[in-house]
Amino acid sequence: MRILREYLVGRLLAAYLITAAALGALLWLLEMLEGLEDGLGSVADLAGVAFSAARVLPEGIIDLLPVITVLATASAIGALQVRSELTVMRVAGVSLWRLTGIALMPGLLVAGLALASLQWLTPLMQEGPERLMGASLGESGLWHPSHGLWLRSGEEFLNVQDLRMGRIPTGINLYRFDPGGGLSVHIEAETAVIRSDGDWTLESVTVRDYRDEAQSPLRHAEQQRWDSFLSARQLELLLRPPASLPLTDLWQYVDGLKARDQDSAEYEMVLWRRLALPLACLGMVLAAMATAAVPLKSRAVSLRLVAALTLGLGFELLAELTAYLGLVLGWPVIAVALGPAVVLAGFSWWLLSKAR
């Protein structure tokens, strides 16, 4: 049984690798074409577009992991069925459930590696401060690893020392100068919450007013609203998208939003859909095993792959649609995020039981 298990797992892992490489190449090409729409000025620009396209590949492949799982499993098991190897295994006394258990091993292993990548790999490839460097901020911005982010609008300067969890500005200093170049107001805050309208709510604020007419040169406040001068593009560059945050940071960020009574549904949906990946992969393996267990002629192998691709893409579309409706209609986030994966696993289990 050990030899059989190693043989099946090896074939399945090879199918995962080939499928992931094929879809990854397609994703990279699509990202390249999108980057080339802005035009190129030199070979260095082409290399930069190629590198930027490669940076998003891990996240894109992980998003398509259910599709990869069902395609890899269906192709590997289907090939065994065509060569009558699957029939020989079953005649030798290896049940379909035993074969399914073996097929689940690489599926769950890949899902676990995907979660590990979401925690450590993809955040490293999409670091927030580095995306602010260069021409993205224009002449009004500067980022330095020791001094943080600096932005300017007229006579007002903003300094952000760090971005906790990629989305919470910390160590904030706001300087306002008079027309003569003298410092008029210095606002210091520990953290800030960026509101949906783009304005900031500064927390633990200390205001130093150096103007002669100031009645209170020094004052403290728990919170203070600041009408941000950041453009929509600068704000987009400043905040990392929730999908690029490590899972632990995303969990803490959701808890922080709930503690402030702010809307956390979007980020919570991303979190739970990520955590549902192993369950989705389990359902895809069960569905692929159910279809592969039905004896078909060799010319019908392509039908299995088309059916597997349809199932994978259909699941992705259903999950996206359910998540969108859940956010719009205010449905429970956990139920919406896990619902498609649970339904898929249950339906696939029923299919597999009928295929026996």
N, C-alpha and C positions, 0 to 999 in steps of 0.2 A: 504493500500500500504506500510505503514511503517513496518508492521509485515512481509510482503513478502520480502521487501528489507533486513531486518535484517536476515531473514532466509537464503536468497541466499548468502549474504555477509559472514555469518558464515560458511556455507558449503564451500564456495570458499576459505576462509582463512584457514580452516582446510585442504583442499586439497593442498594449497600452503605449509603449514607446513609439511605435510607428504611427499610431493614430494621433498622438499628441504632437509628434513632429510635423505631420501633414497639416493639421489644423493650425499649429503654431506658425508654420510658413505662410499659410493663407492669411492669418491675422497680421503678421509682420508686413506682408505685401500690401494689405489694405491700409495699414497705418502709414506705410511709405507713400502710397498714392495720395493719402489725405495731406501729408506733410509737403508733398511736392506741389500742391495746389498754390502755395504761397510763392512759388518761384525759387530759383537757386542762382546764387551769384558766383559760386566757385565749387571746387571739389570738396573743400572743407564743409561747405553747407550741406552737400549730399551726405557726407559722413556723419554730420550732426543729426540730420533727419533719420538716417539709418539707426544711429544710436538711440535716439528718442523713441523710435518705433520698437526697438528691442527692449527698452525699459518697461514698457507696458505689457510685454508678452506674458510674464508669469501670472499677472492678475487676469488677463484675458483667457489664458488656458484654464485657470482655476474656475472662472465663471462658466466655462464650457465643460467642466469635469463630468457632469451627468451624461452629456452627449458623448464624450470620449469613452466613458465607462460602458455604455450600452453598445457602441460601435465596436470597441475592442473585444468585449465578451462575445458578442454575436459573431464577429468574424473568426475569432479563435475557435469557439465551439462549433460553428458552422463548418469550418475546415475539417475538424475532427469527424463531423457527421458525414461529410462528402467522402472521406477516405475510409468510412465504416469503422473508424477507431472508437467512436462513441458507442456504436452498436456492440462492438466486441467487449467494451468495458461493462456495459449493462448486462450482457449475456454472462460475463464472468462473475456476476453477483454484485457489482457496484451500483447502488441505487442512484436514481436521479437526485435525490436529496443529498447524498454523499458528494456527488459531483458538484452540486450547487454550493455546498459548504466549502469545497476546495476553491471554487470560483470566487467566493466571497473574500477569501484571504487577500489576494492582490488588490481587489476593489477597496476594501477597508484600509489596506496599507496605503494606497494612493490617496485616499481621502484624508488619512492622518497626516501624510506628508503635505497635502494641500493646506490643512489647518496650520501646520508648523510654518509653512511658507508665508501664510497670511500674518502670522505673528512676528516673524523675524526677517524674511527675505524681501517681500514686496514693500514694507515700510522703508527699508534701507535704499531701495531703488527709486523711491519717490519722496526723498527728504524735502521738507517744506522750504527751509532757508535757501537751499541751492537753487530752487526754482525761481527765486527772487533775483538772482544775480544777472548781470549782463544787461542786455537791452530791454528786458522785460519791464523794468521799472522806469526806463528812460533816464533823463538827466536829474530827476527829482528824487531818486532813491539810491541807497547804498546798503549793502549787507556785508558785515565783517564777523568772522567767527568769535572774536573776543568782545566786540562792542555791540553786537546785535544788529537790528534793522534800523535804518535812518530814512525818514521820508520828510519831504518839505513841500509846503504849499504857501507861497508868498512869504510872510514873516513868521510863519508857524512851523515848528520842527517837531517831529514825532520820533521817539526812540523806543523800540521794543527789544528788551534784552533776550527774551526767549519765547517760544510757543510751546506751552505745556500740552502734551497729547496732540500736538499738531494743530490745535484750533483755539487754545486759550492764551491770549497774550499775557505775559507776566513781566514785571520789572519795567513799568511804563513811565516814561518821562516826556512831558509835553512842554515845549518852550515857546513863548510868544515874545517877539521883539517889537519895539516901537520903530517908527520910520527912521529915527536917528541911529539905529543899530544897538540901542541899549535893551537889556533884558527887562521885560515888564512883568511877566507872569511865568511862574514855574509850577506845573502841576505834576505831582508824583503819585502813582497808584501801584498797588501790588499786583492786581489782576484786572481784567476787563472781560465783559460779556458782550459779544457782538450781536446786536439785534438783527431781526429780519429786514428792517429798513436800512441797515448799513451803519446806523449810529452805534456808539459804544456806551455801555454802562460801566464806568470806572468804579472799582471797589477799593476800600481802605485808602482814601484819598487824602493827600496833604497839599494844600495850595499856599504858595508863597507869592504875595503880591508886592512888587517892588515899585509900583507907581506912587508918586507923591500924594495923590488924592485918595489912596487906599485907606479905608476905615479899619480894616482888619488885615494887617500884613501877613498873618499866619493863621490858618484855620484848617480844621480836620473834618472829614465827613465819611460816613460809611459808604455812601454811593454818590456818584455825580454823573450826569449824562454829558456826553461830548458829541457834538455834531461833527462827525468824521469828514475829513477832506479827501479820503481815499476814493479813487475812482472804482467803478465796478470791476475793471480788469485787475487793478492792484489788490482789491479785496479778494478776488478769485485766486490770485497767486499767493496771497498771504495765508489763506485757509486751505489746509489739505482736505480733499474730499473724504467723506467718512469711510469709503471703501479702501482707502490707502492707509488707514490707521491700524496699528496692531490691535488684535482682539481684546487684550487686556485694557489698553487705553480707551478703546471704544466702549467697553463695559463701564469704565470709570466715568467717561464723558457722559454717557446716558444717565448714570446715577446722579452726576452733578446737575444735569438739566432738570431731572425730576426734583431734586432738592430745591431748585430755584423756581419750581412750578412753571418751567418752560416746556414748549413742545419738543418731545424727544422721539416722536413716532418714526421719523425718517431714519434716524441713526439706529434706533432699536430694531427697525426692520432689517437694515443692513447686517446688524450683528446676528440676529437669529437666523437669517437666511444663510449666513456663513456657517453657523453652527449646525445647520440642517444638512450640510453637504454629505456627511457619512450616511445619513438616512436616505438621501436621494440616490446615492451610489448603490446602496443596498437594494433599493427598489429597481434600479436599472439592471443590476446583475440578475435579479429574480426574473425580470421580464425577458432579458436576453436568453436565459436558460430555458424559459418556457417556450419561446419560439424555436430555439435550436433543438429542443427535444422532439419536435415534430419531424418525422422522416420526410425529406424532400429530395427530389432528383438534383443532380449537380447543377443543371441549368437554372434551378430556382434559388441558388445561393444568393444571387444579386437581389432577389426579392426580400430575403432576410435582412440584408444590409439596408435596403431602402426602408423597410419597416422599422428597423432599429433607429435609423436616422430620423424618420418621421416621429417616432416615439420620443427621442431625445429632444428634438427641436420643439415638439408639441409641449413637452413638459416645461421647457424653458419659457415658452410663450405663456403657458398657463400660470407659471409662477410669477412672471412679470405682471401679467394682467391682474392676478389676485392681489399682489402687493400694491399695485396702483389703486385698485378699488378699495383696498383696506385703508390706505392713507386718506383717500378722498372721503370715504364714508365713516371713518373713525372706528373700524372694526378692531377687535383685540389683536395686538401685534403678534404675539406668540402663536396664536391660533392661525393667523393668516400666513405667517412665515413657515410654520411646520405643516400646515394643512396639505398643500400639494404633495410634499414628500411622503406624508402618512398615507394619503389616498393612493399614491403610486405604489408604495410598498404593499399595501393591502390588496390592491388589484393584481399586482404581479404575483403575490402569494397565491391568490385564487387561480390565476392562469397556470401556475406551476403545478398546483394540486390537480387541475384538470388534465394536464399533460402527462401525468403518470400513467 
